[in-house]
Amino acid sequence: MRKTLLCAIAFALGATAAYSQAYVSVSGGYGFQAHTKVLGRDASNPTNISELKGSYGEGYQAQLRGGYFFHKRWGGELALGYLHGEDMPTNKNKMLDMKGHGRAFGASLSVVFNVTDNLYLRAGGVTKIGGKTEVDTQLNATLPLQLFNPLAPAGSTVNMKADLQNNFHGKIPFGFIGGIGYRFKVTDNINFFVEGEYLNINVPRKESKLKSFEASRSIGGASQALSVEEFKAYMAKVQNSGTAPAALKQLAGQLSPLLEDSYNWEGKGAPDAPYSSIGFHFGVTYKF
């Protein structure tokens, strides 16, 4: 029995030594949205409000991988990736326009299986190790001046404009990554490859930080720049107004967290940010 076990171990080690091979690869490509989630609402037409769905995973992707084949068919692979995401509309109405995009670094650990010398499959786990979701918000609203000054003449208005950017950071997420690829041999050490990749991951929201802010008000043709604190005071008056429409109060409430230098979203029911995608990569592999 002992001899049989020793023979099996020796055979396994011999097979590993015979087929062991290390490699590195670099690739680039593009990912399309998958497993989209509701990012906000389009209320441009108040009588026909629709949901805005999307995934921040859409965009240009790059990867650096290192792997090792323990056997002719089986290997393991560690990869680092970067996503330069496309703009996704997150909220839109007659006064507000919000767009977001991902800038993310990720890492994955996968098992690789060679179906043939050229065709391969890989599958494993993935996490986000850095980056952010950047959200750009533009407000252009003409409001009754009496909302802010009860003594203002009836019918007088104030035009409020704001342009701000927030960086959203999330908790450490875990998801699934998988792919199918085909290698084209160039030399004994160099292969070109093309592959399709599937990524399913959602990032729980943790906090947001105000990156930039610019706002102004215009009354009777006279314009004045507003600080963050002044603009926050205007939004607070809208929220506390007894005459403001419910939709306007909701808008002011939506903007309030984005005006804070740092805002903690934990425990506030914020939805996870989707980063799922289906994409194609082209790259080159060097075998040692």
C-alpha positions in Angstrom: 0.0 0.0 0.0 2.8 2.4 0.9 4.7 1.6 -2.3 1.5 2.2 -4.3 1.1 5.6 -2.6 4.7 6.6 -3.2 4.5 5.6 -6.8 1.3 7.7 -7.3 3.0 10.7 -5.7 6.1 10.2 -7.8 4.0 9.9 -10.9 2.1 13.1 -10.1 5.3 15.0 -9.4 6.8 13.7 -12.6 3.8 14.7 -14.6 3.9 18.2 -13.1 7.6 18.6 -13.8 7.1 17.4 -17.3 4.4 19.8 -18.2 5.1 22.8 -15.8 5.2 26.1 -17.6 5.0 29.7 -16.4 3.8 32.6 -18.6 2.8 36.3 -18.5 0.4 38.1 -20.8 -0.9 41.5 -21.5 -4.2 42.3 -23.2 -6.7 45.0 -24.0 -10.3 45.1 -25.1 -13.8 46.4 -24.5 -16.6 45.3 -22.2 -20.3 45.7 -22.8 -23.0 46.0 -20.1 -24.3 42.8 -18.5 -26.7 42.2 -15.6 -27.8 45.8 -15.7 -29.4 47.4 -12.6 -31.6 50.5 -12.1 -29.2 53.5 -11.8 -31.9 56.1 -11.6 -34.9 57.6 -13.4 -35.5 59.6 -16.6 -38.3 62.1 -15.8 -37.6 64.4 -18.8 -41.2 63.8 -19.7 -43.2 63.9 -16.3 -46.0 61.9 -17.9 -43.8 59.1 -19.0 -41.1 58.4 -16.3 -38.8 55.5 -17.1 -36.0 53.7 -15.3 -32.4 54.2 -16.3 -30.6 50.8 -16.3 -27.0 50.2 -16.9 -23.7 48.8 -15.7 -20.5 50.7 -14.9 -18.6 47.8 -16.3 -19.0 49.0 -19.9 -15.8 50.5 -21.2 -12.2 49.9 -22.2 -10.3 47.2 -20.3 -6.6 46.2 -19.9 -5.1 43.2 -18.1 -1.8 41.9 -16.9 -1.7 38.2 -16.1 0.7 35.7 -14.7 0.1 32.0 -14.8 1.6 28.6 -14.2 0.6 25.3 -15.7 1.1 22.3 -13.4 -0.1 20.0 -16.1 -0.5 20.0 -19.8 -4.2 20.8 -19.3 -4.5 22.5 -15.9 -3.1 25.7 -14.6 -3.7 28.7 -12.3 -3.6 32.4 -13.1 -3.5 35.7 -11.2 -4.6 38.8 -13.1 -4.6 42.6 -12.5 -7.0 44.7 -14.5 -8.1 48.2 -15.2 -11.4 49.6 -16.4 -11.9 53.0 -18.0 -15.7 53.0 -18.0 -18.1 54.8 -20.3 -20.6 57.4 -19.1 -23.9 56.0 -17.8 -27.0 58.2 -17.3 -28.1 57.9 -13.7 -30.8 60.6 -13.3 -32.4 63.0 -15.7 -35.3 65.5 -15.6 -36.0 69.0 -16.8 -33.7 70.5 -14.1 -31.2 67.8 -13.4 -28.7 65.7 -15.5 -26.5 63.1 -13.8 -24.0 60.8 -15.4 -21.6 58.3 -13.8 -18.6 56.2 -15.0 -16.2 53.7 -13.5 -12.5 54.0 -13.0 -11.5 50.7 -11.3 -8.6 48.4 -10.6 -9.4 44.7 -10.0 -7.7 41.4 -9.3 -8.7 37.9 -10.1 -7.6 34.3 -9.4 -8.6 31.7 -11.9 -8.2 28.1 -12.9 -7.3 27.6 -16.6 -8.1 24.5 -18.5 -6.6 23.8 -22.0 -9.3 22.1 -24.0 -6.7 21.7 -26.9 -3.3 23.2 -27.5 -5.1 26.4 -28.8 -8.5 26.5 -27.1 -8.8 27.2 -23.4 -11.3 28.0 -20.7 -10.8 29.9 -17.4 -13.0 30.6 -14.4 -12.4 32.1 -10.9 -13.1 34.8 -8.5 -12.6 38.6 -8.9 -12.6 41.6 -6.6 -12.1 45.3 -6.9 -8.9 46.6 -5.3 -9.1 50.3 -6.1 -10.8 53.0 -8.1 -14.1 54.9 -7.9 -17.4 55.7 -9.6 -17.3 59.3 -10.7 -20.7 61.0 -10.9 -21.1 64.4 -12.7 -24.2 66.4 -11.8 -25.6 69.4 -13.6 -28.5 71.5 -12.3 -30.2 74.2 -14.2 -33.5 75.2 -12.5 -35.7 78.3 -12.6 -37.6 78.5 -9.3 -40.1 80.9 -7.7 -38.1 83.5 -5.8 -40.7 83.4 -3.1 -39.4 80.0 -2.1 -36.4 81.7 -0.6 -37.8 85.2 0.0 -41.5 85.4 1.0 -41.4 89.2 0.4 -40.3 88.8 -3.3 -42.8 90.1 -5.9 -45.2 87.4 -7.2 -44.0 85.9 -10.4 -40.4 86.7 -9.8 -37.9 83.9 -10.3 -34.3 82.9 -9.5 -32.2 80.7 -11.8 -30.0 78.2 -10.0 -27.1 76.5 -11.7 -24.7 74.0 -10.2 -22.0 71.7 -11.6 -20.5 69.2 -9.2 -18.5 66.0 -9.3 -18.5 63.2 -6.6 -16.3 60.2 -6.2 -18.1 57.1 -4.8 -16.1 54.4 -3.1 -17.4 51.0 -2.2 -16.7 48.1 0.1 -14.6 45.2 -1.1 -16.8 43.1 -3.4 -16.4 39.6 -4.7 -17.7 38.2 -8.0 -17.2 35.7 -10.7 -15.0 35.9 -13.8 -14.8 33.5 -16.7 -13.6 33.3 -20.2 -13.0 31.3 -23.4 -10.0 32.0 -25.6 -8.0 30.9 -28.6 -4.3 31.0 -29.0 -2.3 31.6 -32.2 1.3 30.3 -32.0 3.9 32.8 -33.3 7.0 31.2 -31.8 7.7 28.5 -29.2 7.5 31.2 -26.6 5.1 33.8 -28.0 1.3 33.4 -28.7 -1.3 35.9 -29.7 -4.8 35.3 -28.3 -8.3 36.5 -28.6 -10.9 35.7 -25.9 -14.4 36.5 -24.7 -14.7 37.3 -21.0 -17.7 37.3 -18.7 -17.7 39.3 -15.4 -20.4 39.4 -12.7 -19.7 41.7 -9.8 -21.5 44.4 -7.8 -19.9 47.0 -5.5 -21.7 47.9 -2.3 -21.7 51.6 -1.8 -19.7 52.9 1.2 -19.0 56.7 0.9 -18.9 59.6 -1.5 -16.7 62.6 -1.5 -17.2 66.0 -3.2 -14.5 66.5 -5.7 -15.4 69.7 -7.4 -18.3 72.3 -7.1 -19.4 75.4 -8.9 -22.7 77.2 -8.6 -24.4 80.5 -9.3 -27.8 82.2 -9.0 -29.3 84.8 -11.3 -32.0 87.2 -10.3 -33.3 89.8 -12.8 -30.2 89.4 -15.0 -27.7 89.8 -12.1 -25.6 86.7 -11.5 -23.7 85.8 -8.3 -21.4 82.8 -7.6 -22.5 80.6 -4.7 -20.3 78.7 -2.3 -21.2 75.1 -1.3 -22.6 76.3 2.1 -24.7 79.0 0.4 -26.1 76.4 -2.1 -26.8 73.9 0.7 -28.8 76.6 2.5 -30.9 77.1 -0.6 -31.6 73.4 -0.9 -32.5 73.2 2.8 -35.1 76.0 2.3 -36.6 74.0 -0.6 -36.8 70.9 1.6 -38.4 72.8 4.5 -40.8 74.9 2.4 -44.5 74.4 2.9 -45.3 75.4 -0.7 -42.6 73.7 -2.8 -43.9 70.8 -5.0 -43.1 67.3 -3.7 -40.9 66.7 -6.8 -38.8 69.7 -6.1 -38.4 68.7 -2.4 -37.3 65.3 -3.6 -34.8 66.8 -5.9 -33.3 69.0 -3.1 -33.1 65.9 -0.9 -31.3 64.0 -3.6 -28.7 66.7 -4.0 -28.1 67.2 -0.2 -25.8 64.2 0.3 -23.7 65.1 -2.7 -22.9 68.5 -1.3 -21.1 67.1 1.8 -17.3 66.9 1.7 -17.7 63.2 2.8 -21.0 61.3 3.1 -21.3 57.8 4.6 -23.9 55.7 2.6 -23.8 52.6 4.9 -27.2 51.7 6.4 -29.0 54.2 4.1 -30.3 51.6 1.6 -28.1 52.7 -1.2 -28.1 50.1 -4.0 -25.0 48.3 -5.1 -23.1 49.7 -8.1 -23.2 47.1 -11.0 -19.9 46.5 -12.7 -20.8 43.4 -14.7 -19.8 43.0 -18.4 -19.3 40.8 -21.4 -16.3 41.7 -23.5 -13.6 40.8 -25.9 -9.8 40.9 -25.4 -6.8 40.7 -27.7 -3.4 40.1 -26.3 0.0 38.4 -26.3 1.4 35.7 -24.1 5.1 35.0 -23.4 6.0 31.5 -22.1 9.2 31.0 -20.0 
